[in-house]
Amino acid sequence: MFTKRPRRALEQLSADAISARPSSVPPPPIPPIPEHAGGARKASRRGEVVLPGGRQASPSTMASRRVPKMTSKEGTSQCQEKHAVLLSPVGKLEISGCETGVHEIKLPRLSVLPNGTEAAMRCELSGSVTSMPEPLQQCAAWLNAYFCEPSRTEQLPLPPFHHPMLQQDSFTKEVLWTLLREVKFGEAISYQQLAERAGNSRAARAVGGAMRSNPIPIIIPCHRVICSSGQIGNYGGGNVMKEWLLSHEKLQKEKLAD
């Protein structure tokens, strides 16, 4: 038998039940994705990079950080690069540079050693000499003497160099300048010995990398760097050219000694 509750009691019970229902609580906010420590993170769009603070760097901006620009001595304007071609006993040597200095010397790749009598042939400069900047004229004159009158190379001024690799402080720069200063015409040095002279006896492999990066071959004589075993090692212009250059210097040095 059920007892009947008063109407007021029933209304109070209903009010208590409604207030006991769980209220809808909004979900907690999603925390922001942390950026990688100390660097940029990839954005959702391909080809963009987001820098700390939400700024975007364009691909051209990133590329400019990797490739240094060659500027004048004052650092206010870009180089006006000029080109010259020297026809030499080992083929066409392409020289580039500006009023400040020589940028590069590009070598051909020899497949056959030049004949001994051909080595005494003249060098010929293609194009007008007067239209070339002075550093390119000096470079061409020095190379002409190297091939045709080696005894004059000591009397001629070296052209100034203007390549980023030779302007920045690095082990590669130290290696190349050490090689230019200390390893003379007709001499040879091993990668290990050059590493020691440049201040790091354990960096023979890095010396090999510096030789591959040399922008001014022949004048900065990376062809004179050989293996400790006596093998000539690799060369940017090919092993045939390296063998010819070493033989040319040995022969000319013997002639000068007579």
C-alpha positions as CSV (number, residue, x, y, z in Angstrom):
1,M,0.0,0.0,0.0
2,F,1.5,3.3,-1.1
3,T,1.3,6.4,0.9
4,K,0.4,9.6,-1.0
5,R,3.0,12.4,-0.7
6,P,1.9,16.0,-0.4
7,R,2.0,18.1,-3.6
8,R,4.6,20.5,-2.2
9,A,7.0,17.6,-1.4
10,L,6.7,16.4,-5.0
11,E,7.5,19.8,-6.5
12,Q,10.6,20.1,-4.3
13,L,11.8,16.6,-5.3
14,S,11.5,17.6,-9.0
15,A,13.5,20.8,-8.5
16,D,16.3,18.9,-6.7
17,A,16.5,16.3,-9.5
18,I,16.8,19.0,-12.2
19,S,19.6,20.8,-10.3
20,A,21.5,17.6,-9.9
21,R,21.8,17.0,-13.7
22,P,25.3,17.6,-15.1
23,S,25.7,20.9,-16.9
24,S,27.3,21.1,-20.3
25,V,30.9,22.2,-19.8
26,P,32.9,23.5,-22.9
27,P,36.0,21.3,-23.7
28,P,39.4,22.7,-22.6
29,P,41.2,24.7,-25.2
30,I,43.7,22.8,-27.4
31,P,47.2,23.9,-26.5
32,P,49.3,25.4,-29.4
33,I,51.8,23.2,-31.1
34,P,55.2,24.0,-29.7
35,E,57.8,25.1,-32.2
36,H,61.0,23.0,-32.5
37,A,63.7,24.2,-30.1
38,G,65.8,26.9,-31.6
39,G,64.7,26.6,-35.2
40,A,61.9,26.9,-37.8
41,R,59.1,24.4,-38.3
42,K,57.5,23.3,-41.6
43,A,54.2,25.0,-42.5
44,S,51.2,23.2,-43.8
45,R,51.7,24.7,-47.2
46,R,54.5,23.1,-49.2
47,G,57.6,25.3,-49.9
48,E,57.1,27.6,-46.9
49,V,59.0,27.7,-43.7
50,V,57.6,29.3,-40.5
51,L,60.1,31.0,-38.4
52,P,59.7,31.6,-34.6
53,G,57.0,34.1,-34.0
54,G,54.9,32.9,-36.9
55,R,56.8,34.8,-39.6
56,Q,57.2,33.0,-43.0
57,A,60.5,32.9,-44.9
58,S,60.3,32.6,-48.7
59,P,62.5,30.1,-50.5
60,S,64.5,33.0,-52.0
61,T,65.2,34.3,-48.5
62,M,66.5,30.9,-47.4
63,A,68.6,30.5,-50.6
64,S,70.2,33.9,-50.0
65,R,71.5,32.7,-46.6
66,R,73.3,29.7,-48.3
67,V,74.8,31.6,-51.2
68,P,77.0,34.6,-50.3
69,K,77.2,37.5,-52.8
70,M,80.4,38.7,-54.1
71,T,80.7,42.5,-53.5
72,S,83.2,45.2,-54.1
73,K,85.8,46.1,-51.5
74,E,83.4,48.7,-50.0
75,G,80.7,46.0,-49.9
76,T,78.1,48.4,-51.4
77,S,77.5,47.0,-54.8
78,Q,77.7,43.7,-56.7
79,C,80.5,42.7,-59.0
80,Q,80.4,43.5,-62.7
81,E,81.8,40.1,-63.7
82,K,83.9,39.9,-66.9
83,H,85.1,36.8,-68.7
84,A,88.2,35.9,-70.7
85,V,89.4,32.7,-72.5
86,L,93.1,31.8,-72.6
87,L,94.1,29.2,-75.2
88,S,96.8,27.2,-73.5
89,P,98.8,24.0,-74.1
90,V,96.2,22.1,-72.0
91,G,93.1,23.7,-73.7
92,K,90.8,26.6,-73.0
93,L,91.1,28.2,-69.6
94,E,88.0,30.2,-68.7
95,I,88.8,33.1,-66.4
96,S,86.2,35.2,-64.7
97,G,86.6,38.3,-62.4
98,C,85.9,41.9,-61.8
99,E,87.8,45.1,-61.0
100,T,88.4,43.8,-57.5
101,G,89.9,40.5,-58.4
102,V,89.7,37.1,-60.0
103,H,86.7,35.0,-59.3
104,E,87.4,31.6,-60.9
105,I,89.6,29.7,-63.4
106,K,87.7,26.9,-65.1
107,L,89.8,24.1,-66.5
108,P,89.0,21.8,-69.4
109,R,89.1,18.1,-68.9
110,L,91.9,16.4,-70.8
111,S,91.5,12.9,-72.2
112,V,95.0,12.7,-73.8
113,L,98.3,14.1,-72.6
114,P,99.6,17.0,-74.8
115,N,102.7,16.2,-76.8
116,G,106.0,17.4,-75.3
117,T,106.7,19.7,-78.2
118,E,103.2,21.2,-78.0
119,A,103.9,22.2,-74.3
120,A,106.2,24.9,-75.6
121,M,103.5,26.5,-77.8
122,R,102.3,30.0,-77.1
123,C,99.3,30.9,-75.1
124,E,96.8,33.1,-76.8
125,L,94.2,35.3,-75.2
126,S,90.8,35.3,-76.9
127,G,89.2,38.8,-77.0
128,S,90.4,42.3,-76.4
129,V,92.9,42.8,-73.6
130,T,92.0,46.4,-73.1
131,S,88.4,45.7,-72.3
132,M,89.4,43.3,-69.4
133,P,89.7,44.4,-65.8
134,E,93.3,44.6,-64.6
135,P,93.0,41.5,-62.4
136,L,92.1,39.4,-65.4
137,Q,94.9,40.9,-67.4
138,Q,97.3,40.0,-64.6
139,C,95.9,36.5,-64.3
140,A,96.3,35.9,-68.1
141,A,99.9,37.2,-68.0
142,W,100.8,35.0,-65.1
143,L,99.3,31.9,-66.7
144,N,101.0,32.7,-70.0
145,A,104.3,32.8,-68.1
146,Y,103.5,29.6,-66.3
147,F,103.2,27.6,-69.5
148,C,105.7,29.4,-71.7
149,E,108.3,31.0,-69.5
150,P,108.1,29.6,-66.0
151,S,111.1,31.5,-64.8
152,R,109.1,34.7,-65.1
153,T,106.3,33.7,-62.7
154,E,108.4,34.7,-59.7
155,Q,108.8,38.2,-61.1
156,L,105.1,38.8,-62.0
157,P,102.6,39.9,-59.5
158,L,99.9,37.5,-58.6
159,P,96.4,38.8,-59.4
160,P,94.2,39.7,-56.5
161,F,91.5,37.1,-55.7
162,H,87.8,37.9,-55.2
163,H,85.9,34.8,-54.3
164,P,83.8,34.3,-51.1
165,M,85.7,31.2,-50.2
166,L,88.9,33.2,-50.0
167,Q,87.4,36.0,-48.1
168,Q,85.8,34.1,-45.2
169,D,87.7,32.7,-42.3
170,S,87.7,28.9,-42.6
171,F,90.1,25.9,-42.6
172,T,89.6,25.7,-46.4
173,K,90.9,29.3,-46.8
174,E,93.9,28.6,-44.5
175,V,94.8,25.5,-46.5
176,L,94.6,27.2,-49.8
177,W,96.7,30.2,-48.7
178,T,99.3,27.9,-47.1
179,L,99.5,26.0,-50.3
180,L,100.0,29.2,-52.3
181,R,102.7,30.5,-50.0
182,E,104.7,27.5,-49.2
183,V,104.6,24.9,-52.1
184,K,106.6,26.3,-55.0
185,F,107.0,25.5,-58.7
186,G,108.2,21.9,-59.2
187,E,107.5,20.8,-55.6
188,A,104.9,18.4,-54.3
189,I,103.3,17.9,-50.9
190,S,101.0,15.2,-49.4
191,Y,97.5,15.9,-48.1
192,Q,98.8,14.9,-44.7
193,Q,101.8,17.3,-44.8
194,L,99.6,20.2,-46.0
195,A,97.1,19.5,-43.2
196,E,100.0,19.8,-40.7
197,R,101.3,23.1,-42.2
198,A,97.7,24.5,-42.1
199,G,97.5,23.8,-38.4
200,N,95.6,20.5,-38.1
201,S,97.5,17.3,-38.6
202,R,94.3,15.2,-38.4
203,A,92.5,17.0,-41.2
204,A,94.0,15.3,-44.3
205,R,90.5,14.5,-45.6
206,A,89.4,18.1,-45.1
207,V,92.5,19.1,-47.2
208,G,91.2,16.9,-50.0
209,G,87.9,18.8,-49.8
210,A,89.7,22.1,-49.9
211,M,91.5,21.0,-53.1
212,R,88.2,20.1,-54.7
213,S,86.8,23.5,-53.8
214,N,89.7,25.5,-55.1
215,P,88.3,28.3,-57.3
216,I,91.7,29.4,-58.7
217,P,93.5,26.2,-59.9
218,I,97.1,26.4,-61.3
219,I,97.7,29.7,-59.6
220,I,96.7,28.2,-56.2
221,P,98.5,24.9,-57.1
222,C,96.2,22.2,-55.9
223,H,97.8,19.9,-58.6
224,R,100.9,19.8,-56.4
225,V,99.1,18.0,-53.6
226,I,99.5,14.2,-53.9
227,C,98.9,11.1,-51.8
228,S,101.4,9.9,-49.2
229,S,101.9,6.7,-51.2
230,G,103.2,8.8,-54.1
231,Q,100.1,8.4,-56.3
232,I,99.0,11.7,-57.8
233,G,95.4,11.5,-56.4
234,N,92.4,13.2,-58.0
235,Y,92.1,16.5,-59.7
236,G,89.3,18.9,-60.7
237,G,90.6,19.1,-64.3
238,G,91.1,15.3,-64.5
239,N,94.0,13.1,-63.6
240,V,95.5,13.5,-67.1
241,M,95.8,17.2,-66.6
242,K,97.3,16.8,-63.1
243,E,99.9,14.4,-64.5
244,W,100.7,16.9,-67.3
245,L,101.1,19.8,-64.9
246,L,103.4,17.9,-62.6
247,S,105.5,16.7,-65.5
248,H,105.7,20.2,-67.0
249,E,106.9,21.6,-63.7
250,K,109.5,18.9,-63.2
251,L,110.8,19.3,-66.7
252,Q,111.0,23.1,-66.5
253,K,112.7,23.0,-63.1
254,E,115.4,20.7,-64.5
255,K,116.0,23.0,-67.3
256,L,116.4,26.0,-65.0
257,A,118.8,24.0,-62.9
258,D,121.1,23.3,-65.8
